[in-house]
Amino acid sequence: MYKVQFDEDAIEFLEKVPTQIKERIWNKIMQTKENPHHFFIRLTGRPEYKLRVGDYRVIVDIQNNVSILHILHIGHRRNIYRKI
C-alpha cells in the first residue's frame, strides 16, 4: 500500500473546487493506493504520471522505492499541462 503526499499546489486547488469535485478526486486517489500502476499513465517524455478524473487531471510522482504517491498538481485538463 502506497502512502499519499500532497504538494502545496495540489492542496490549493482542492481548497478552491466545490465539495462534490473534491470528494470525487479524493476517492479516485484513494482507490489507486493499492496498485497505482494500474490507474496512472506515464506522461510522454516526462517522469510524472497522470490520473484522469472526469475533466480533471492529477499529476503524480510515483516513488516505488519508498511506496509514496507524491501528488504534484491537480487541475482541469485544459490548464494542467501548462503548469508542468
KEZA-866729 format. One record per atom (N, C-alpha, C, O): y, z, x. Coordinates in steps of 0.02 Angstrom, whole numbers, plus 50000, padded with zeros to 5 digits. Last residue first. Layout:
BEGIN
YZX/...
//
This chain:
BEGIN
511084921550157/510634922450214/510734917050266/510394917150317/511964918250056/512044924750090/511624925350154/511804929050199/511554906550001/512184906350040/512274912750080/512604912850132/510484909749923/510344906549987/510964905650030/510914904050089/511044915249805/510684919549853/510604916249921/510644919649972/511604907449705/512034910449756/511654913449814/511934914149869/510664902749615/511174898049637/511604900749695/511924896849730/509854913849585/509584908449626/510104903449651/510004900249702/510654929649608/510494923949566/510304918049610/510554917349666/509864942049717/510414938349685/510174932749642/509584931249638/509624952949850/509424951149782/510014947549751/510584949649759/509074955750018/509564953149970/509234952049902/508634950549898/508054963950080/508684962350113/509224960350063/509774963150065/506854975550076/507224971250029/507924970150059/508324974750063/505494976850167/506204978250175/506584973250132/506644967450150/504024984050152/504384978450121/505114980250125/505344984750089/502884989450275/503534990450242/503774983850213/503744978650247/501804992050371/501714991650298/502354993250259/502374997850218/501914990250504/502064996950479/502034997350403/502215002350374/501514976950521/501264982050568/501394989150545/501024993750564/502184969350424/501474970850415/501234976450460/500794980250441/503564968550346/503374971250411/502654973650405/502524979350385/504464956250271/503824959850265/503614961950336/503494957850379/505984955550205/505674955250271/505034959450265/505074965550256/506544946250062/506204951950092/505974950450163/505784944750178/507504942849923/507364940749992/507134946950030/507464952150031/507284938349761/507284944249804/507074941849873/506524939149882/508184929849636/507754929549694/507844936049734/508394938749739/508244925349461/508454929349518/507944928749574/507354927449563/507784919649347/508314916049383/508554919749445/509024917549478/506234926949369/506644923049323/507144918949363/506954915049407/506024930749517/506024935049457/506494931649407/507084933249404/505194926549664/505534924049604/505454929049547/504904931249532/505454931149827/505084932849766/505494930349707/506084932049702/505314925649997/505674926149933/505184927849877/504594926249880/505464931150169/505074928850111/505494929550049/505974933350047/506004926750337/506014930550275/505584927350221/505374921550227/506074918350447/505544923450447/505504927350381/505014930850370/506254900550415/506534907350422/505964912450421/505424910950395/505794888050378/506174888750441/506464895550453/506894896350496/505734892050211/505644886750259/506104887750320/506714888350313/505124908150170/505684903450169/505584898350225/505384900050280/503554911850096/503974911650156/504514906350149/504394900850126/503384920649947/503324914149979/503804914050038/504384916050032/502444934149874/503024931649911/502864924949944/502304923649965/501194937249815/501784936049774/502354932649811/502714928649781/500254939149914/500044935549854/500654933449813/500634928249779/500824947450005/500754940350024/500504936049966/500534929949969/500754960449950/501384956649947/501304949249964/501684945049938/499814969749870/499654963649908/500264959149908/500284954349869/500464981749824/499754981649842/499594975749889/499274976649941/501804978749790/501654983549843/500934983349867/500794984749925/502134970749683/501974967449746/501754972249801/501524969949853/502544978649579/501904975149573/501674972349640/501074971749652/503824982249620/503294987349621/502604984249614/502114986949641/504504970449594/504444972749663/503884977849668/503494977749716/504424970449453/504104965049491/504014967149564/503494965749594/505194981749421/504484981449403/504114976149443/503544977149464/506474977649469/506134983649496/505384983349483/504984984549528/506754966749385/506704965749458/506314971549489/505874970449530/506774973549261/506324967849272/506214966649346/505644965549368/507804982849279/507124985149267/506614979649280/506074980949307/508894973949293/508734978649346/508004981049340/507644981349389/508924968049168/508784963849227/508564968349285/508094966649321/509254979349090/508654975449075/508444971149135/507854970749151/510494983849142/509884987949149/509254983849138/508764984949173/511484971249227/511284975149168/510604978549178/510194976349219/512084973749399/511754969849346/511574974349286/511524980449293/512604982549495/513064978349456/512724975049396/513064973649346/511594988749564/512064992949528/512514988949481/512764991749432/510964978049627/510624981349572/511084985949532/510974987049472/511924975149727/511774970349674/511454973749614/511644972449557/511844986749806/512474984949773/512354980049716/512654980749663/510524985549853/510704991249810/511344989749772/511394991249713/510644974249935/510194974149877/510364979749828/510344978749767/511514978950034/511704973249993/511284972949929/511544971449875/510774989150097/511384990850060/511584985250012/511814986549956/509004987050072/509604986150112/510214987650067/510154987550006/507634997450034/508164993050010/508744992950059/508954998150084/505894997650058/506544999850082/507064994850059/506964988850063/504295002650009/504864998249994/505505001550020/505645007350005/502675001950082/503255005750061/503825000850052/503844995550083/501084995450030/501694994850068/502234999450039/502255000649979/499415000050042/500005000050000/500625000050044/500685004050091/
//
